[in-house]
Amino acid sequence: MNILFIANCELLYGANRSMMELAVELQNMGQNVYFFIPYQGSGESRYIFKKELEEYGFRYAFMRYFPSIHPDSEKGVAGRILRGEMNAQCLIKMKDYILKWKIDLIHTNSLTHLVGASLSRQMCKPHVWHIREILKKDYDFDYDSKLLYKYAVKRANKIICISNYVKQSHRKLLKGTSAVVLKNGFNVDKYILNGAYNRHRAEYHLLICGLIQEGKGQLEALEAVNYLVNKYHIKNIRLKIVGDGPKDYSEKLENYILGHDLQDYVEILPFQEDLRIIRQNADIALMCSRGEALGRVTIESMLSENLVIGADSGGTKEIIQDGANGYLYKCGDALDLCKKIYYAITHWEEQEKIIVNAKEYARSNYDISLYAKQIVGIYKSVLDLC
């Protein structure tokens, strides 16, 4: 099969990282994988993506296509019209690549873009659509055209949701479709860290990583640290916040740190392509998102022998079994998060079993080889019906 993946951005964040790992495994299974990547963003971002694509020998094209969604703050329609026109122009070039690469099937990697659906319709190619996010709740985004999205989703040959939470959240949009739930696979060997757990700690290092954005709960993590330091008088903890995001929210975090004298306890680092060194030196990974679609960071943390403490919401509660392979706290309750962290570090000898359980759970349930076989099964079933 010749499969075309349509990426949602030029950065190797969670969705595109999942896409790349799947593509590598598909290639190992003898499938031919091609990529369209949007041309927006910095040259450095494109270079990193380009370098990885070439490392595995993938064929690709950077194209000027745009998302078909907008932030709630965008009140006018001019931007929506312009994006639609730009995408229509880009489709002309995309068609040439479909013919050149002899594409059999189009796989759109995110709900953010309609171009894959349009390309599928115009070229009479089957379309598989991956839904990895809840646009409104997670990012305050809405569709440029709800009617177009409803039409495009119903025409898709197969919809893949990465969690039950994602499918349930989009139940109105997905009504009448053949949507299935298929949780991500991971190249587990890449993320496994042996020996990260240490029974005796002089300091406890907390880590929260991902997009720095209000819905991801970094402020909640800071509030929990403030409770630990100033209410429970725990001075041997350190929190690393890793990621990039909007300037106003990043400044809000920095002001909180300064306002509560937490400079000695908190460090904010930019997005890291490789988190292994940071994870190797971390003890506890926090997942504070209000509505995480799946929880790629949660799985990576489990494989890295970081104790995971997550909010009891979204896809996170589909992964964490409280007290068995991690801990859940009441979403939005920084004091409850503080108490869970406090219990973990004051009963650290009990955490080894939970960390071992989590690692085995992640290894057994999210292996990339089984996941890729399931994806190929979907591709074949779709092609057989076309």
Stockholm file with secondary structure:
# STOCKHOLM 1.0

chainA/1-386         MNILFIANCELLYGANRSMMELAVELQNMGQNVYFFIPYQGSGESRYIFKKELEEYGFRYAFMRYFPSIHPDSEKGVAGRILRGEMNAQCLIKMKDYILKWKIDLIHTNSLTHLVGASLSRQMCKPHVWHIREILKKDYDFDYDSKLLYKYAVKRANKIICISNYVKQSHRKLLKGTSAVVLKNGFNVDKYILNGAYNRHRAEYHLLICGLIQEGKGQLEALEAVNYLVNKYHIKNIRLKIVGDGPKDYSEKLENYILGHDLQDYVEILPFQEDLRIIRQNADIALMCSRGEALGRVTIESMLSENLVIGADSGGTKEIIQDGANGYLYKCGDALDLCKKIYYAITHWEEQEKIIVNAKEYARSNYDISLYAKQIVGIYKSVLDLC
#=GR chainA/1-386 SS CEEEEECSCSSCSHHHHHHHHHHHHHHHTTCEEEEEEECCSCHHHHHHHHHHHHHTTCEEEEECCCCSEEETTCCSSHHHHHHHHHHHHHHHHHHHHHHHHTCCEEEECCTTCCHHHHHHHHHTCCEEEEECCCHHHHHCEEESCHHHHHHHHHHCSEEEESSHHHHHHTHHHHTTSCEEECCCCBCHHHHCCTTCCCSSCSSEEEEEESCCCGGGTHHHHHHHHHHHHHTSCCCSEEEEEECCCCHHHHHHHHHHHHHTTCTTTEEEECCCSCCHHHHHTCSEEEECCSSCSSCHHHHHHHHTTCEEEEESSTTHHHHCCBTTTBEEECTTCHHHHHHHHHHHHHTGGGHHHHHHHHHHHHHHHCBHHHHHHHHHHHHHHHHHHC
#=GC SS_cons         CEEEEECSCSSCSHHHHHHHHHHHHHHHTTCEEEEEEECCSCHHHHHHHHHHHHHTTCEEEEECCCCSEEETTCCSSHHHHHHHHHHHHHHHHHHHHHHHHTCCEEEECCTTCCHHHHHHHHHTCCEEEEECCCHHHHHCEEESCHHHHHHHHHHCSEEEESSHHHHHHTHHHHTTSCEEECCCCBCHHHHCCTTCCCSSCSSEEEEEESCCCGGGTHHHHHHHHHHHHHTSCCCSEEEEEECCCCHHHHHHHHHHHHHTTCTTTEEEECCCSCCHHHHHTCSEEEECCSSCSSCHHHHHHHHTTCEEEEESSTTHHHHCCBTTTBEEECTTCHHHHHHHHHHHHHTGGGHHHHHHHHHHHHHHHCBHHHHHHHHHHHHHHHHHHC
//
